[in-house]
């Protein structure tokens, strides 16, 4: 009697290959699903981290009443929340400044100010002192009213070894900061003719560790990308005027951005540079309308699970009210 010994021994080679093929297909599907799940989860977790920092920043802004700046760094893949503090505010109604600081040098105060009296500069400078509140490691905003005499030029405001703002003879504004470990000078300048004589204009000089910018009457006329920390000289004084500048200056406000909380996003998630990169909350926890003309959208992007899939995205929207969605 002849037995079918080979049949009872197990699977044939063809059957074995079929089984192995099925296992490979199922394994590929499983790995793809796991990759997609991991990518979704990683992006979601980082989105929660960013929302948490935004909520903390908003609450801090409301508590302090001074505001907070939250910035995303696409190069380092970081998020940083820097509290904003009032470095000083001077109305020049008398010879005292904010925080009870005394203007040391003799100055002339005239009644023809933007509001009330104003500071009249005639080629000299005044010293607003040296205070820890002036140390803007993460950025600053200078804002003041300016009415220059005809043909006037020279230093408007500076902090020694930190920043300087000057008016050129052609009516342009030039700004400089000292930043980075090598203490490099970074400068930008507006086009000529923007600042005219015998007329009050609103001038702002801003640095937020994304860019430095100059605004005149609420319009940005010059900007340059820059990400480095400001050089801080603890002994530096804040000075108004200098060189040969002649004219009136009023309503000076100096806001500073301080060191804050820094978090790094995990591997596999990137900050989308084409979206908004900075959120400024005002002292009420709302978007600061001096900087934001529309709601802010921040976007994180995770790795695509495979070549045929789109990258996973997490979008966060901040409304004018400060609500985070």
C-alpha positions in Angstrom: 0.0 0.0 0.0 1.4 3.3 -1.0 0.8 6.2 1.4 0.5 9.9 0.4 3.3 10.7 2.8 4.3 14.2 1.3 0.7 15.5 1.5 0.4 14.8 5.2 3.9 16.2 6.0 2.7 19.8 5.9 2.4 22.8 3.6 3.7 22.8 0.1 6.2 25.4 -0.9 3.6 27.3 -2.9 1.3 27.3 0.1 4.1 28.5 2.3 5.0 31.3 0.0 1.3 32.4 -0.1 1.2 32.5 3.7 4.4 34.5 3.9 3.1 36.9 1.4 -0.1 37.4 3.4 1.9 38.0 6.5 4.1 40.6 4.7 1.0 42.4 3.5 -0.6 42.5 6.9 2.6 43.5 8.5 3.0 46.4 6.1 -0.6 47.6 6.8 0.0 47.3 10.5 3.3 49.2 10.4 1.7 51.9 8.2 -1.2 52.3 10.7 1.3 52.4 13.6 3.3 55.1 11.9 0.3 57.1 11.1 -1.0 56.7 14.7 2.4 57.7 16.1 2.7 60.8 13.9 -0.8 61.9 14.9 -0.1 61.3 18.5 3.2 63.2 18.5 1.7 66.2 16.7 -1.3 66.2 19.1 0.9 66.1 22.2 3.0 69.0 20.9 -0.1 70.9 20.1 -1.3 70.4 23.7 2.1 71.7 24.9 1.8 74.8 22.8 -1.8 75.5 23.9 -0.7 75.1 27.5 2.0 77.7 27.1 -0.4 80.0 25.3 -2.9 79.7 28.1 -0.3 80.3 30.8 1.0 83.3 28.9 -2.5 84.8 28.6 -3.2 84.3 32.3 0.2 85.8 33.1 -0.6 88.8 30.9 -3.9 89.4 32.7 -2.3 89.0 36.1 0.6 91.4 35.5 -1.3 93.8 33.3 1.8 94.4 31.2 1.4 91.7 28.5 3.4 88.7 27.3 5.1 87.8 24.0 5.0 84.2 22.8 7.3 83.4 19.9 7.9 80.3 17.8 11.4 79.7 16.5 11.3 77.5 13.3 15.1 77.2 13.2 15.6 75.9 16.8 12.0 74.3 16.9 11.3 76.2 20.2 8.5 78.1 21.8 9.3 80.9 24.2 7.0 83.0 26.3 8.6 86.3 27.4 6.7 88.6 29.8 6.5 92.3 28.9 7.3 94.9 31.5 7.0 98.6 31.5 10.6 99.9 31.6 9.6 103.5 31.8 7.2 106.1 30.7 7.9 109.8 30.5 5.4 112.6 29.8 7.8 115.4 30.4 5.3 117.5 32.4 8.0 118.1 35.0 11.5 116.8 35.8 10.5 113.4 37.2 10.0 110.2 35.2 8.2 106.9 35.9 9.2 104.8 38.9 10.1 108.1 40.6 13.3 108.5 38.6 14.8 111.9 38.5 16.1 113.4 35.3 19.5 114.6 36.4 20.6 117.0 33.8 19.1 120.4 33.2 16.5 120.4 30.4 14.1 122.8 28.9 10.4 121.9 29.1 8.1 123.9 26.8 4.3 124.1 26.6 4.1 123.3 22.9 4.0 119.5 23.5 2.0 116.7 22.0 -0.1 116.7 25.2 0.8 119.5 27.6 4.5 120.1 28.0 7.3 118.5 26.0 11.0 118.1 26.2 13.0 120.5 24.0 16.4 119.3 22.9 19.1 121.7 21.6 22.0 119.5 20.8 22.5 118.1 24.3 21.2 114.9 25.9 19.4 114.0 29.2 20.1 110.9 31.3 17.1 108.9 32.3 19.2 106.8 34.6 20.2 103.1 34.9 17.6 100.7 36.2 17.2 96.9 36.2 13.8 97.5 34.5 15.7 98.7 31.4 17.4 95.3 30.7 15.5 94.0 27.7 17.2 90.7 27.0 14.5 89.4 24.7 13.4 92.6 22.9 11.8 96.0 23.4 9.5 98.6 22.0 10.4 102.3 22.1 7.5 104.7 21.2 7.5 108.5 21.3 6.2 111.7 19.6 8.8 113.6 17.6 8.8 117.1 16.2 12.2 118.0 14.8 13.5 121.4 13.7 14.3 122.0 10.1 17.6 120.2 9.0 18.0 118.6 12.4 19.8 115.3 12.8 21.4 113.2 15.5 20.7 110.7 18.3 17.1 110.5 19.4 17.3 107.7 22.0 19.9 105.2 23.0 20.9 102.8 25.7 24.7 102.4 25.9 26.0 99.2 24.4 22.4 98.1 23.6 20.5 100.1 21.0 20.4 103.5 19.3 17.9 105.4 17.2 18.9 108.4 15.1 17.5 110.9 12.7 19.4 111.5 9.5 19.6 114.9 7.8 17.5 113.5 4.9 14.6 112.7 7.2 15.2 109.0 7.6 15.2 107.0 10.8 18.1 104.7 11.5 18.0 102.0 14.2 20.8 99.8 15.6 20.9 97.0 18.1 23.9 95.0 19.6 23.0 91.3 19.6 24.6 87.9 19.7 27.5 86.4 21.5 29.9 88.4 19.4 28.1 91.7 20.2 27.5 92.5 16.6 25.8 95.7 15.5 22.7 95.1 13.4 21.2 98.2 11.7 18.3 99.2 9.4 17.1 102.5 8.0 13.9 103.9 6.5 13.9 105.7 3.2 14.5 109.5 3.3 11.9 112.1 3.7 9.6 110.3 6.1 10.2 112.6 9.1 9.5 116.2 8.3 10.2 119.3 10.3 7.8 121.2 12.5 5.2 118.4 12.5 4.4 115.9 15.3 5.0 112.2 14.2 4.6 109.0 16.1 7.9 106.9 16.0 8.3 103.3 17.1 11.5 101.2 17.2 10.7 97.5 17.9 12.8 94.3 18.4 11.0 91.0 19.2 13.7 88.4 18.4 12.1 87.8 15.1 12.8 91.1 13.5 13.7 94.6 14.2 11.4 97.3 12.8 10.8 101.0 12.5 7.3 102.4 12.3 6.2 106.0 11.7 2.6 107.0 12.4 1.7 103.3 12.7 3.1 102.3 9.3 6.1 100.0 9.1 8.8 101.5 6.9 11.8 99.3 7.6 12.3 95.7 9.0 15.1 93.2 9.2 15.0 89.6 10.4 17.1 89.0 13.6 16.8 86.2 16.2 19.6 86.8 18.7 19.5 88.0 22.2 20.3 91.6 23.0 23.6 92.4 24.6 22.9 93.7 28.1 25.3 96.0 29.9 24.0 96.4 33.5 25.8 99.7 33.8 24.2 101.2 30.7 22.1 104.3 31.0 19.1 105.3 28.9 19.8 108.6 27.1 17.5 111.0 25.2 19.0 113.3 22.6 22.6 113.9 21.7 24.9 115.0 18.9 23.3 117.9 17.1 19.6 116.9 17.3 17.2 119.9 17.8 13.5 119.6 18.3 10.7 118.4 20.6 10.2 115.0 22.0 7.1 113.9 24.1 5.2 110.8 25.5 8.2 108.4 25.6 7.3 104.8 26.5 9.9 102.0 26.8 8.5 98.4 27.1 10.9 95.5 27.6 10.6 91.8 27.0 12.3 89.6 29.7 13.6 86.1 29.9 10.7 83.6 30.1 9.7 80.0 29.7 11.3 78.0 26.9 10.1 74.6 25.6 11.4 72.5 22.7 9.1 70.5 20.4 9.9 66.8 20.1 11.5 65.1 17.1 9.1 64.6 14.3 7.3 67.9 14.7 8.3 71.2 13.1 7.1 74.8 13.3 5.6 75.9 10.0 7.4 79.0 9.1 4.8 80.2 6.6 2.3 80.7 9.4 2.3 83.2 12.2 5.3 82.9 14.5 4.5 85.4 17.3 1.6 86.1 19.6 1.4 89.3 21.7 -1.1 89.4 24.5 -1.9 92.8 26.0 -2.4 93.5 29.7 -6.0 92.3 29.5 -5.0 88.9 28.0 -6.3 89.8 24.5 -4.3 90.0 21.3 -2.5 93.3 21.2 -4.1 95.2 18.4 -1.0 97.5 18.1 0.7 94.5 16.4 -2.1 92.1 15.3 -4.5 93.2 12.6 -6.2 89.8 12.4 -6.5 86.6 14.5 -3.3 84.6 14.8 -2.8 81.1 13.5 0.1 78.9 14.6 0.8 75.6 12.8 2.8 72.6 13.9 3.6 69.9 11.3 4.4 66.3 12.0 6.3 63.9 9.8 4.2 62.2 7.0 3.6 58.5 8.0 4.6 57.4 4.5 5.4 58.9 1.1 1.8 58.8 -0.1 0.4 60.6 2.9 0.3 64.3 3.7 2.1 65.6 6.8 0.0 65.7 9.9 -0.8 69.3 11.0 -2.0 70.9 14.2 -3.5 74.4 13.8 -4.0 76.7 16.8 -6.0 79.9 16.4 -6.0 82.8 18.8 -8.9 85.2 18.5 -8.8 88.9 19.3 -10.4 88.2 22.6 -7.5 86.0 23.5 -9.6 82.8 23.2 -7.3 79.9 22.1 -8.9 77.3 19.8 
